[in-house]
């Protein structure tokens, strides 16, 4: 998925909106739209129409862009390419004078001599493809070149040295062939009496890297990557930290994880100690994207160490950290979902679908924007994005016959990521910041902005900006709440926690909005959050900052009645993959929807996929089924491990809960007792005994409590709060119900390895004081011994003391009559946290 960076980053996985759009790649990247919000997958591979357009289309495109062309034949020693000519001279000194002028303006130049006419054609660069030559000419005319320029198409020549593929625009003078192409210094290396020079085999590395840096700063990552690699191929003298890092970054921002891994791996082998946390994060994600998950874990540990994050395991320890356990659960979980690549996808970027008018979908695509217009977004060498609309076939979930959405909305730059009001009369979408021309900030960056349009008499009106836009930062990826009262969006505005965050603003009257609010650290991370979509039940978004499979993953988060967000959850496979997955929308009633991905097996860069969640067959006999929820919030818990044990505690079956927290065990014996044990990450393991019934499904719902909720402060004292550890009257052995509670303590102390406790045991008031103190001390020691038997080090239990009846909890001191239940409240053990 390519990126529309901060300029188009929010379109993140979709594509940047404009030629020469610059942005800090760390702001809002994700693909063409990720670049300024690019979509995750505008790849570096340029597989499109540049290679299939015929000569006739080249001439039409040149005319359309106002560029003159001329075919020249009969040249000797040059390639049959397309040359960007800035002047023609009969005298050699005049050609050299023109070249020197160009060089003073930081433009490399050379000239070709036509020996039949003795004319010298001064040119800046040459291309093997005519459409690329038109594109390069357009760039020159729109940037730093104000002279005449036209394209000379050389045919029927006798080539000499073949220029290296990819070393075209602004790289420097093309390779010259002896006897035909000269630089401004004349024939320094030629034979005596010759007017021509032999071209130097090795380009100027300094200027090559300078041009690569120029492209990189403008976020033209496809061309920057080629130039960095060209410099690196010339030998290890160019293997500096900065060049290797930028070579990796250029491919990373284009989501070419294979190439990114190649250069990050070299960077790590040479400069491991110097790598920043950001370097390590990208390296780890490139490892995930190429299937090297084991090593990716190690790099994420190094990344967390750089950030100072708490980690239980050392870099090379075999013990998994909590985050790694969560990731393993995600990787092991295969959702019951069917996905399908849509017919509307092209070799370019297609992404960011949105429901419209009940039976339609509007999406962004670069499918045909380059037929008569060769302008390309230099981030990934892709055409610009427009909005399209197509009808959904309810039976097949297929989408066909896409049409341009609206001529009032689509422009010559990027449009993507659209959302509609509940009545479909107002729309919001993302576009480059431009009026009559592109607007840039003080650093030359053209940011993204959210625009809105009204439908009047079945036509969309000219779009206008929303009030919280700025020329200094990007906004994009709008998503309206179901009631149309809140607009969620992505931005790198001040107050962002990471590269791009999700914000929300209230929709007020007369097209105004409240001050945008950051959704906070539960949703936003230090990395990228993008492509929000919200319905009546959940918020969906993409991120590479939460625990995931690689690249951008899709997450869901439910919200309660107070509109507070609950736990963020990864949707798992097959919706998520080890590359970019994003722009997810779903009909909660039918469990059908669409998302975009740049995974293998697609038709091009970012492709749109349909999905539907398959409903398992209803179980009707001898089964145990249930739903696992979080005890406090009541929220369902996917990816929890549920184990079925027999009466002898032997494992019979296991299952992982689905997205709705459900599990089922079928084909069991009737009228038989089983134990259901449930385990998940930082929650207490839960066990319950369930007896099956003949030809029935027995319900066994499970509620789980977080480990950290066992730690509480009472009267200024920090304690481990379990249910009471009770003892039988006049006894000190550990009862079965007590062992279950003590096992919870073991879980917490196992997680918090530095925790030290002391044990205090108490009796009721029955019996004499001396005996009660003796009995309570035996209970304290019995409790300590049980914890040690479960693997807790004796050094972590500071003391185990009995206090007899000195600290009663109620009025049962012997002065009033109390029943056995009240007396039992005083027979207990408590656990005081001394250190953690």
N, C-alpha and C positions, 0 to 999 in steps of 0.2 A: 504494500500500500504506500503510495507516494504521499508527499506531504505538501500541503499548501502552507507553508510555514507560518510564522507568526503572522505572516501575511496571509497565509492560507492554511496555516497549521491546523486550524480547527477543522477544516474540511478534512482534516487529518488523514487520513487514509484515503484521501482523494486527491487532489492535485492542486498545485498552487495556481493562483489566479492570474498571474501576469508575468509578462516577459520582463525579466530583469527584476522581479520582485525579490527584495532582500529581506532577510530577517535573521534574527539570532536562532540558529538551528536548535538551540536548547529551549526555545520558547514554546512553540506549538506544533511540533512535528508529528506527522503520522502518515503521510503519503501525499499524493498530489494534493489532497485536501489537507493533508497532514502537514504539509509544509506550511501551510499557513493555516492549516487544518487539513492536511492532506490525507488522502485515504491511504490505507495501509497498502499500497502495493503498486505504486507507479514505479516499475522497476527500471534498473539501469539498462536492461536489455532493450534495445530499440528495434522492435520487430515489425513496425507498421508500414505505413504507406510510402515512406521514403524509399523503400526498396522495391516497391511494386508500381509506382507511378510511371507512366510512359512519357516519352518526349513531348507528346501533344499536351499532356496535363501540366508538364513543366512550363511550357509556353503560356498556357492559360493562367497558371498561377502567377507567373512573372508579370503578366499584363494586369492581373487583378491587383497586385501589390505595387503597380506603378514602377516596375524595374525594367530597364532596357536590356535586351539580350542581343548577341550577335554570334553567329557560328563562324569560326576561323579554321581553315584547313591548310595543309601543306607545311606545318611546322615540323622541325626535326629535333629529336632528342628531348621532347616533353611528353607528358602523359595526356591522354584523351580525357581531360577533366574539365571542371568549371572554375574559371578564374575571376576573382573580383577585381576588375580593372578600374584604376583611378586616373589614368592618363595615357596618351599615345604620343610618342616623340620620334622625330626623324633623326635627331642628333643625340648621341650618347650622353653628352654633358648635361643636356636638359633633362634627360631621364634620371641621371644621378642626382641632379639638383632637387628634383621632385621627391626622390626617395629620401634624401637628407631632411627635407622639410617634414615628411611623414614621420621619420624617426624622432625628430625633435618633439613631435606630439605623441611619442611613445607608441608608434605604430610600426611594426616590422613590414618591410616591403622588399620586393625584388622586381626584375623585369625580364621579359622574354623577348628575344630578337627574332623577327620573321626575316629569314635571309633572302627571300625573294623580293620583299618590298623594302627591306632595311628599316622597318618600323620597330619601335621598342614599346612593348606593352607593360606599363608599370602596374603591379597588382599587389594586394595585401595578403591574400590567402587563396587557397584553392581547395576544391571539394570533389570527391568522386561521384557525388549525387547532386543532381540539379536542384532538388527541393531543399537540400541542406544549404546550398549556395544562396538560394532566395532567402532562406531564414537568416543566414549570416549577414546578408546585405541589409535586410530589414533592421537587424540589431544595430549594425554600424550607423545606419541613417537615423536611428532613434537615440543613439548615445553620444559618442564623442567624435563623430566624423561629420564634417559639414561640407565636404567637397563632392564633386561628381563621382558617381560610381555606377558601373554596369557589369553585366556578367558576360564573359567571353567563353563560349562553348568550343573547346578544341576537339576537332575530329580529324581522322585520317592522318594523324601524326605518327612519328616513329619514336616510341617511348624509349627512355633510357632507364634511369633508376626509378623504381616504383615507390612513391611515397608510402609511408607506413599508415595503415588504416587507423583513423581516429585522430591523427595528429593534424587537425585542420585549423579551425578558427582561432586566430590570435596566438597560435603557438609560436609563430616566428616564420621566417622565410621557408617555403617548402624546399625539399631537397632539389638541388639543381642538377641538370644533366650537362655534361661537358659539351661546350659548343652552342648552348642555347639559352641557358638561364643565368643571369648575373646578379650580383649584389652591387651596392653603391661603391664598393671599393675597387671595382674593375676586375682585371684578370690577374690577380696576384699569384695564383697557382697555375696559371695556364702556360702552354708552350709559347715561346717567343713569337711575337707577331700576331697572336690570336687575340680577338676582342672579347673572348669569353673566359669564364672562370669555372673551375671544377668545384661543385658544391661540397661544403664540409659535411662529412658523414654524421657527425655528432652535433645536435642542436645545442644552443646555449642553455645549460641547465639552470642557471640563475634566472633567466627570463622565462624559462619553461615553468619553473616553480612559482614565479611571480604571477604568471597568467593563471596557473592553477589556483593560487590564493585568491586572485581576483574573482574567479568563478565561484570559489567556495564561499567567499564573503557575500556574493550575490545570491547564494543558494542555488547555483546552477550545478548541482552535484553530479549529474551524469557526465558533463564535460570535465569537471574538476577531477573526478575519479580517473578518467583516461589520462589526464596530464600527469597526475601524481604517479600513476603506475608507469608511465613512460619514463619519468625521471628515475624511479626506483629500479627500473630494468637496466639502467645504464651502469649500475654497479653500487657497491656498498658505501662508496663515498657519499651517497645521497641518503643513507639510512639514518637520518636524524630523527629524534623523538617526534618533532612536529610534523615532518612529512609523512612518517608512517602512521601517526595518529590520524592525520587528516585524510589519508588514503582510506583508512578504516571507517572514519566518520562519514565520508562521502558515500560509501556503499551502504553504511548503516542507515543513513537518512533516506536512502532509496530502497530500503528493506531488502537489499541483496545480502542476506546473512552469510552465504557461502564466502563471498569475497570479503565481507567485513571481518569474518572470523580469520581469514588468511592473514590480514594485516594486523589485527589485534593480537593474534597469536605471536606474530613476529615482535610486536611492541612489547608484549609480556616477556618474551624470551630475552630481550635486550635491556628493557627498562622497567622491570617489574617494580622496583622500589620507588620509582618516580611516578608511577601511574596513579592518577587521581581516583577518587571514588566514582566519578562519572565514567572514566575510562573502564574501570572494573565492571560497572553496571552494564555498559554496552557490550563488553567482552563476554560477560555471563549470558546476556541475551542472544548474542550471536552463537554461542555454544548451544543454547536451547534450540535456536532456530535451525541448527544443523544436526540435531539429534544427540548431542553430547551432554545429556542431562547430568550424568555423574560428575563430570568436571565442572559443569555450570554450578552445581551445589557448592563446590569448594570456592569458586570465584565469588559467589554470593556471600559466603562467610567472610572472605577478605573484604568485600564491599561493606558489609555490616560492621566489620572491625574498623574500617576507615571512618565510618560514620559514628563510631562509638556506641553502636547498638548492643544491647545485652544479648549475649549468646551463651548457651549452656555448654555447647561442645566446642572443642578446639578446632583449629583449621583442618587437621588431619585425623581427628577422632572418628571412630566408627559410629559412635552414638549420634543419632539424628537430633537436630534441633527441632523445637516446636513448629517453626515455619516449614522445615523440610518434611515433617510428618504430614502437615496439611497438604503440601505439594504432592507427596506420595499418594495421599487419599484422592486428590483430584485426578492424578494420572491413572489410578486404578479404577476410577469410576467411569463407566461407559453408559451414558444416558440412552434411554429408549426413544431415540429421535431419528427420523428419516430426513435426510437433506438431499437437495437436487439442484444442480447447476441450471440456470435459466437460459432459455433460447435467446433472450435479448442481449446476452453478454457478447462483448467484442474483444479484439486483441488489445484494446486500450483499457482505461480504467472505467469501471461501472460500479457504483456504490451508492450509499446513503438513500435507501428506499424509504418512502413514507406513504401511508395509507391516504387515499383521497376519494371523496365522493362515494364511499361505500364499497365500490367494486373496482377501484383503480389504484395504481401505485405511481408515484412521481419519484424519479431518481436522477442522479447526476451521471453524466457520461461524456467522454471525449470522442464518441464514435465517428462523427463525420465532420468535425469542426475544422479539419485541415485540407479539405478537398481543393478549395480555391484560396485557402488562407494558410500559409506555411508558418505562421507564428507558433512558436512552441514555448512551453514553459520549460526553462532551462534546468529546473530542479531535476527532472527525469527525462527530458527530451520528449515530452508528451504534448499532444495538442491541448487546447483549453477546454474547460468543462462547460456544458450546458445542461439545462433541466429538460427531461423527457417525461412523457406520461404514457402509460399502457394499461390495458384492461387485464384484470386477473380472472383466469378461468377457475371457478370454484371447485370443479370436479378434479382437474389435474394439478391445480396450484401453479400452473404455468402462466407466464407473462409474455405476450407477443405483440408485434406490430406497434412498436414504440414510435411516438410522434413528438416533435419539438413542443415543449409545454406552452410557451407564449413568446411572441416576438417582442412584447413590451418588457419581459423579464430577462430573457437571454440577451447577452451583450457579447462584445468581442473579447472580453476577459472571462474569468471564472465565475460561474454560479453553481452552487451546490447546497446540500443540507437544508431542506425545506420543511416547514411545519405549517399546519392550517388550523384556524379557529374552529370551534365545534360546528358552526353553521357554514363553514367553507367559504366565507366571504372575505376573510383576511388571511394573508399569508406572510410568513417571515422566512428569509433565506440569507445565505452568505454570499458575499461578492467582494472582489477587490475594491479597495478604496479609490474611487475615481469619480470625477465629474466630467469635464470636457477632456481631461487628461488624468493620468495616474498621479495620485498625491503621495508624497513620501515624507517621512519624518526627517529630523536633522541628521540622521545617520544614513539616509537614502533608502530606508525601508518602506515598502508599500504594504501596509497592513490590511487585514481583512475587516470587514464591517458587516453588521446585520442590517438588512433592508426590509421594509414592509410595503405591501401593496394591497389595495382594496379591489374587490370584484364589483364592477358596476355594469349593468346591462350585459352580463355574461362575459365581460372582458376585464382583464386585469389592467389596472392603471399604472402609470409610471411610478417606479419604486422610490421611496424616500428613506432616509436613515432613521434608526431609532435613537433616542436621546442619550443613551449611555455609551455611544460609540466615541472613538477618539482617533486622532491621527497619530497618537503616540503608542498605541497598543492595539492588539487584535481582539475582535469579538466574532463568534461564529457558532455553528452547530446549534441553532435555536431549536427548542422543543417546548411546546405549550402543554400545560396541564389539561386534563380532560374537560374542566370547566372553563378553560381559556383565561383564567385569572392570574396565572403565574407563567413567566417565561424563563425556562432554564436555558443556559448557554455556556459556552466555553470561552475562556479568555486568559491572557497573561497580564491582565491589568494589575496595578498596585494592589497589594493585599493577597496576591496569589501565594499559595504554599509551595507550589512546584513549577514545573515548566509550563503546564497548562492546567487550569482548575475549572471545575464546574461551579457556576454561580446561578442565582435565581433573583428575579426582580418581579415585583407585583405589576400587573397591567392595570393602569389607571385610566381615567377618562381622557378623551381628546388626544389619544396617541402618546400619552406620557407614561413614565414608569417610575417606580420607587427606586431608591438607591440600591444597586445590586448587592446581594449578600453571598459570601462564600459559603459553600455547603459544609465546610469544616473538615477536620482531619479524619473523621470516620469515613468520608468519601474520598477526599483529595489527599494525594501523597506528594512526595518530592519529585515525582516523575510526571507522566502525562495522563490526565483524565480527559476523555473526549466523548463525542457522540452520545449525549444523553437522550433518553426516550422515557416518558413517564405515562402511565395509565392509572386507573383507579386503585390498583393494588401495589405496584412496584415501580421503582426507578431502575432503568437499565443503563449501563454506560460501558465504555471500553477504557482500559488502563493497562499500563505496563509497570505500574508501581505496586499494585497489590500482588499477592502470590499467584503465579500463573504458569502456563505451559510454555510461554515464549512469545515475544512480540506483544502486540495488543491482545488482551483477552477480554471477553464480554462477562460482565458481572451483573448481578441483580441485588437489590436491597429493598426489603419490604418496609412499610412505615405503619405506625400505629395510629390510633384515633387522634392523637395530639400532633400528628404529622411529623413525629420524630422518627428518624431513620434507625433501623435495627441493624442486624449483622450483614456485612457485605459478603456475598457468596459467588464463587466462580461457577459458571454454567457447565463446566466440564466438557468432555468430548461427547459427540463429534462436532458440536458447535464451535468449540475452541480447538485450536491446533498449536503447533510450535511456531507459527508465523503470525501475521496480523489478522485479527477477526474483530469486526466492528460494525457500527450502524445497524444495531439489532432492533427490530420492531416485532410486536406480537399481539395477536388477538387473544386475550386471556380466556375467553369463552370457548373458542375452538382450538386453542393451543397451536395455532398456525401463524406463520409470519415469515420474515425475510431478514437476512443479514448479509454482510459483504466480507470477503476474505481474499487473500492472495496466496492461498495454499496451492500445493502441487495438484495438477490435474485440471486446472481451470483453463479457460479459453484465452486469457490474456493476463493483464496485470491484476487489478482488483475485479473480482466477479461477484455478482449477486446470487445468493442461494435462497431457495425456499426451504422451509422446514415444517414438519408437523410432529407433534409428540404422540407416540403410539400408546394407546391405552391397553394395559395388560388384561388378559381374559379374567373374568370374574371367577374366583375360587369358591367352590360350593361345599366342600366336605373335608373333614379331618385336617384342619389347617389352623395356624395361629397367624394373625395379622395385626398390625398396629401402626401407629404414627409416633415418631420420636420428636419431642418438642423441648424447647428450653424452659426450664421451670419458672423463671421469673417473668419473662416476656410472653411465654406461650407460643413463640415463633417456631415454625417447623424447622427441623435440622436435617438437611441432606448430608450425604457422605459419612454418616455414622455407621460404625461396624456393629452388627447385631449377630450374636453367636447363639446357636441352639445347643443346649447341653442335656444329656440324659440324667437319670436319677443318680448315676454314679459319677457325675460331673465330667463325662467324656463328651468331646465336641462331636456333634453329628452334622451340623450344617452351619453356614454363615452367609450373611447377606449384607449389602451396603444400601442404606436408605436412598431413595430417589430424591428428585428435586423437591417433592412435596413432603419429604420426611418419612415416607411410608416403607414398610417391609412386609414380607409374607413368607411363611414356611408351609409348604404343601405336602400332601401325601404322608401324613403322620399317622401314628397309631391312635386309635380312639381311646377315650377314657384313660389317658396316660399323662403322668406328670412330667413336665419339662421345665428346664430353667432357661430363661431368656436373659442373656448378659449383653449389655450395650456399652460400647466404648467409643469415645470421640475426643481427640485432642486434649484440650485443657478443661475437660469436664470430668466429674466423678463417674467411674464405672457404675452402672446400675444393674442389679440382678433382681429378677422376680420369678416366682414359681407359677407356672400356668398349667392347667389340666385341660386336655382336649376333650371334645364331645363328639359323639358319633354323628357324621354327616353335617357338621356345623363348622363355621369359622369362628373361632374364639378371639375376641379382641383383647389385645395386650398392649395398650398405649404406654409409652415411657416418657418420663419427664427428667431432664438432666440438669444438674446444677454445676456452675463453674467452680473450679478449684479455689480461685481467689476469693470467692464469696464466703469461704470458711474462716477467713481472717477478719476479726472484728475488734473494736476497741470498746471496752466497758469500764466506766469509771477511771478512764485514763490508762487502763492496762490492756495491752494487745494480747488477744487470746485466739486460739484455734477453736472455732465454735462448731462442734458436732452436735447431733442430738445427744442427750445424756447417756453416759456410759453407766448403765445400772448393774447392780449386783444383787443376787438373792440374799435374803436375810441370813446373817451370820456366815456368809460365804465370801471367798475372795477369788474364785476361778472366773475366767472370762466366758460369759454366756455367748450364744450364737449371735444374738442381736447386738451385743457389745462388740464382737469381733467385726461385724459389718461396719460399724461406726469407726472402729480403730483402723480399719483398712482405708477409710477416707483420709485419716491423718497420715497414713503411710504415703498415700498418693501425693498429698500436699508437700510433705517433707521431702519426697523424692524429687518433686519439681523445684522446690526452693532449697538447694543444696547447702546454703549457708545458715539455714534456720536452726536455732538451738531453743529447746523448750525445757520447762520444768513441770512435773506432774504433781497435782495436789488431789488427794482422795479424802472423801468424807463419809461419815456414817449418819444414821438417824440417832435419836436420843434414847432408843431402847437399849438396855444393858448398862453396865457401869462405865464410867468415863475412861478408866484405865484400859479396860478390854476394848472399848470402841476405838481408842487411839491405836492400840496394837492391831486391830482388824483393818482399820483404814490404811495403816502403813503397809500391811500385807497386800491390800488392794492396789496401792500405788506401785509397789514393786512388781506385782503381777502384771499390771498395765505396762510398765517399763519393759519387762521381759518379753511381752507379746510384741511390742514394737521392734525390739532388737531381733526377735525371731523372724520378722518380716523384712530384715535387711537394713534397718536404721542403725547407724553407728552409735555405740554407747556414749561416745564423746559428745553427741548432739542432744543428750538428755542430761541436763545439768543436775537435776535432783528429782527424787520421787519420794514424797513425804506424805504421811497420813496425819490428818488433823482431828480425827475422831468426830465428836459432835460439837466442836468449837464454832463452826461456821454454818449454822442451820439456815435454810432458805425460807422457812416459814415459821409459824407459831408453835410447831410440834415439839416443844422442849420438855414435855412431860407434865406441864401445868394445865394443859387442855387435852380433851379427848380428840384423837386423830385416827382416821381410818388408814388401812395399809397403803393406799395409793398416795396419800399425803406424806406418810413416812418414807416412801420409796423415793420421793423427790430429793430427799436429803442424802440418799446413798448414791454417790456419784464420784466421778473423777473429772478434773478440769486441767486444761493445758495452757500454760502461760508462755507466751513467746518472749524469750530473753533477748534473742538476737536474730536478725535475718537480713 
